[in-house]
Amino acid sequence: MSERARRIFYLIVLPLGHASVDMPGGALWLIAPAVGLAWGLSPAEVGLLITAHNVGAGLGYLPSGILADRFSRRGLMLTATIWWVVIGYAAASFAPGYWTFALLLAFAAVGDAAWHPMATGAMVQHMPRRRALALGVHLSGGMLAEVLGPLVVGFLLGYLDWRVVFRLAIIPAALMGLAMLYLHRYVEPSRDPALTRSDLRDIFSVWRTPAGAIMFGLGVSYSMSFVALLAMSPLFFQTYHGYSSAWAGVAFAVMLLGGAISAPVMGQVSDRWGRKRIVVLSAIAASGGILLAAFSSSPFLLLPGVIIGGTALSGMRPVYLAAAVEMVGKRESTSLGLVYAVMDGLGALGGLLAGLAGTNDLRFALVFAAGAALLSGAFAVVHPFEVRDVGSSRPIAMHDPR
């Protein structure tokens, strides 16, 4: 395969794979409220479903990253993660009760999560000078799923049982799984030697520093804000404002469409202008938009508020991930696996905590999301955002082109 063809493969096929594995999870944002209405669940119980799903994802990230740096056949491993997703979510759609459903969601999310550090690690290794752009393009695939999933699901739930709708959302992953049986050969093996215990110690030593702790705090608070917004906004639309599931699906899709567009743009801008200012401005914009939505009585203010919040938080993700990888300076898949595990594993609590905050008034669920976004901005203000030179412990400036 020529270099140009391989670049196209990385920028199109892998983001589409991301979209396919995330499609059932994207559908879950509307499926969970539908399950809540069908089973008579409280907002906290609905939020716990989202939390269980994200906790399962947190368990899958780090082992996946280590495997991607330990073994060379990443294409086959990516194919295996897709089929894990298909089997796991299909089993969840047959769950007889609440706790079985929650556990199967967590199981399926392990496979979903395993895709991310393998795919993003391969992409940033292939584009070492444009890391945030590569991560932003990959994220756009996930945002495509987050947009189309709720949009389609919102309309289908008006005609079909939630179980049937959930199974339909699994079809793209099954199709991509079939395609990857052939396409896996085009995923380049890792260029680094097999991961050793010494490498792991070096990676963890970076995260044990004050800068590492602040970076983790930034990622967790960011993730809590985003999970809280995504988990509670469909419920907020339907139960607080009384809109239909179709309206909620459209609003949710429009909210994330801006994120799908902004992620590669903000990533590319941060590659040139630096990470810190983009993260801080995104956190402030997200908090303001979410608060506008929380206390708006008109859809003409509610919708712009969630669009601002969702767009800012979506665009902030690849910038944060690029900064986290640059802080370590090597072993991209393992570093990303660790970051994803902590960020999304602990960030999963955002769904539960927002549900508890909104038990008596769902507006306070969004207030929680806005506060978590502001906290992430505060962490960004005090973090140095240094880039670590590969093979040494020497930090280099963010604008250094190496």
N, C-alpha and C positions, 0 to 999 in steps of 0.2 A: 504494500500500500504506500502511495506517495505521501510526502509530508503534508501536502495540501489536503489530500483525502483523509488523512488521519486527523488533521485539525478539525475538519468538518464532522468526522465521527465523534470526536470528543465534545464538540459544541452543539451537536444535534441529538445523536443517539443516546448518550448518557443523560442529558437533561430529560429526554423523553422517557427513559427508564425511570428517572426520578419521579416524573409525573405519574407513571403507571403504578409504582409501588405506593405512592402517596394518595392515589385516588380513593381507596376505601377510607383512609384516615380523613381525607377532605370531606367525604360523604358523612363521616361520623359527626361532624359539627352540627348537621341537621338531623341525623339519625338519632343522636342522643336525646335531644328534646322530644322527638317523636316517641322514643322508648319511654321517656319520662311521662308523657301524656298517656300513653297506652297502659303503663304499669302504675300510674299514680305516684311518681317519685317526687321528692322535694328537690329544690334547686341544688342543695348540697349533694344529694345522691346523683343528680345529673352531672354535677361537677366532678364527683368521684369517678365516674366512668371515664371522663377525659383524663383525670389524673392517673387512673390505672393504665390507660393506654400509653401515656407518656412515661410512666415508671417502667413499663415493659421496654419502651424504646431506650430508656437510660441504661437498661441492662445489656442491650445489644451493641451499643456503640464501641466501647473500649475493646472487647474481644475481637470485634470485626476489624478495628484499626490495627491491632497487634497481628492478626492473621494476615492482613494485607501487606504488612511490612515483613512478615516472617516467611511467607510462601509466595512464589512468583506467579502462580496461575490465578490472577485476580479476575479474569474474565469468567472462569468457571465458578468462582465463589460468588460473583455478582449474579450469575444465573441461578445459583442455589438460593440466594436470598429472595429472588422474585417468586420462586415456587413455594418457599416458606410463607410468603405473604398470601399467596393464593389459597393455600391449604388452611392457614390460620384464620383468615377472615371468613372463609367459607364455613368453617366449623363454628365460628362465633354467630353466624346468621341462623344457626339451628339451636342456639342455647335455650334451654328451657326456663331459666330464671335469671335473676339479677346478678348474683355472684358468679355463676358459671359464665355469663356473658362478659363480666368484668375481667375474669381470669383469662378467657380466650382472647379478648382484646389485647391484654398485656402480652400474651404469647405471640399473637400475630405481629404486634409492634416490634418485637425483638428482630424479626426478619426484615421488617420495614426499615428499622434503624440501621441494620447491618449494611444496607446498601450505601449509606451516606459517607462514612469515612473511606470506604474502598473507592467509590466513584470520585469523590472530591479530592482524595489523595492523589489519584491518577491524573486528575485534571490539573492540579496545581503543580505537579511534577512536570507535566507536559508544557505548562505555561508559567515558568518560575518568575518571570518579570511582570506578570499580569495576574497575580494571584486573586485579588479581589474581583476582577472581571470574570475570571473562570468560576469562582464561587458564586458570583451573582448570576451568571448564565445557568449554572446548575440549579440555583435556587428558583429561577424563573420556571423551570420545569415543575418543581413542587408547587409553586404558586398557581401554575396552570391547573393542576389538580385541585388546589384549594378554591379556585374560581369556578371551574366547570362542575366539580363534584357537588357543592351546595346548590349551584344554579339548577342543575338537572334534577337533583334529589328533591329540591323544594317543590318542583312541579309534579314529580312522580308521586310524592307522598300524598298528594290530593286524590290519587286514583288507585295506588297500590299499597299493600301492607309493607311496613318498614323492612321486614325480612327479605322480601322480594327485591326491593330497591337496593338493599345492601349487597345482595348477590350480583345485581347488574353492575354495581360499582367495581366489582372484582374482575370483570371481563378484560379491561385494558391490561391489567397485570398478567393475566393468562396469555394474552396475545404477545406481549413483550417477552414473556418467558419462552414462548415458542421461537420468537425471533432470535433471542440470545443463545439458543442452542447452536445457531450458526455464527452469530456476530461476536461471540465471546473471544474468538481468536484474535480480534483486532485490538483488544485491550492490552497495552504494553505491560510487561512484567516490571516490577520495581527495579530501579537501577541501583539501589543500595544493597549492600550485603545483608544477609539475614539478620533480623533484629536479635540483639543479645541482651542479657540481663544488665550489662553495663550501659547499653543504650537506654533501657528503661529507667535506670537510676539517674542518668543525666537528664532525662525528660522530667521526671518527678522532682528532681532537685530545683529545676527552674520554677515549678509551680509552688514549691514550698517557701519561696522568697516573698517578702511583702508585696512586690509587684505582681507576683503570681496570684496571691490571695485576693488582691484588688481586682485583677482580671477575672477571677472566678466569680467574685461578688457582682461584677458588672454583668457577666453572662447569665447568672442565676436570676438577678433582678429583672434583666431584660426579658428572659424567657418567661418568668412569672407574669409579667405584664402582658406579653403577647398571648400566652395560653389563657389568661383570664379574659382578655378581650374576645378571643375566638370562642371560648367556651360559653361565655355568658351573653354575648350580643344576640345570637339567634333566640335565646330564651327571653331576653329583654325585649326584642321586637315583638314576639308573639304573646307573652303573658302580661308584660307591663303596658305595651302600647296596643295590643290586640290585633296586630297584623297577621295575615295568613302565612302559612308555611311557604307559599310561592313568593310572597313579598319578601319574607325573611331571606329566602334563598337568593333572590335578586340583589337585595341590599348587601348580603354577605359576599356575593360574588363581585359586586362593584367595589366593595371595600378592599378586596384582595387583588383586584385587577391592577390598581395603582401600584401595589407592591410588586407584582410580576414585571411591571414596566420599570419601576424605580430601582430594583435590586442590581441589575447589571450597570445601570447608569451611575448610581451612587458608588458602586464598587470601582468603576473606572475612574470616577472623579477622585475617590480617596487614594487610588494608586498614584495620582499626580499631586494632590494637594495635602495628603496626610490623613490619618485615620481619626485623630482626636476630634477635630472640629466637626466632622461629619457625624460622629457618634453623639456628641453633645447636642448639636442642633436637632438631630433626629429625635432624641429623647425629649427635648423641650416641646417640639412640634407634636409628638405623639401624645404627651400628657395633655396639652391644650386641646387637641382634637377630641380625645376621649372624654374630657370633662364637658366639653360643649355638647357631645352626644348624650351624656348622662343627665343633663339638666335641661334638655330641649323638649318642648312639648309639640313642636312642629316637625314633620318629616323633612322640611326644607333646611332645617338646622341639624337634625339627627343624622341624616345621611352624609352631609359634608363632614360632620364630626368624626364618624367612624371611618370615612374614607381617608381623612388626614391621619388618624391614629394608625389604621392598618397599613397605609402606604409608608409612613415614617418608620414603623417598627419592622416591616418587611425589608425595606432598603437598608436598615441598620445591620441586619444579620450578617451578610457577607463581609461587611467592613469589620465587624467585630471578629469574625472567624479568621480573616486574613491577619489581623493584628495579633491574635492569639498564636497562630502558626509562626509568625515572624518573631514572637517573643522566645520561642524555642529554637527555631532556626534549622531544624532537621526532622526526619522521620514524620513526614506530613500526615500519613494515614493514622499512625498511632497518636500523634498530637491531636489531630481532629477527633479521633475516637474518644480520647480523654475529655476534650472540651465538650463534645456533644453529650457525653455521659453525664457530666456534672451539670452542664447548662440545662439540658432538657430533662434529666432525671430529677434534680431538685426543683427545676422550674415547673415541673408537672404539678407541684403543689399549688401553683397559681389557680388552677381550675377549682380545687377543693376550697382554698382560702377565699377566693372570690365568691363561690357559692355560699359559704358561711357568712361572709360579709353582706351578701344580698338576701339573706333568709327572710327578712321582714320588708326590705325595700331593695329591689334589684338595681337601683341607681348606685347604691354603695358598692355593688360588685364592680361597676365600672370605675368608681372612685379608687378602689383598690388597684385596678389596672393602671390608672393614671399615676398613682403614688409610686408603684413599682417602676414605672418608666422614668420618673424623675430621679429615683434612687440610682438607676443605672447611669443616668447622666452625671450624677454627683460622683460616682466611682470613676467615670471617664475623666472628669476634671482633674482628679488627683493622680491618675495613672500616667507614667512617663511615655508610654507607647513607643518603647525602644524596639529596634530590629536587631536580633542577635545574628552575628556573622556565623555562617555554617562552619563547624569544625573548631570554633573557639568560643570563649565566654565573653568576647568583646562586643558590647552594644554598638550599633552604628545608627546614624541619623535616619529618620523616616524617609527623607528625600534622597538618600543615597541610592543610586540606581542599581546597585549590586543585588 
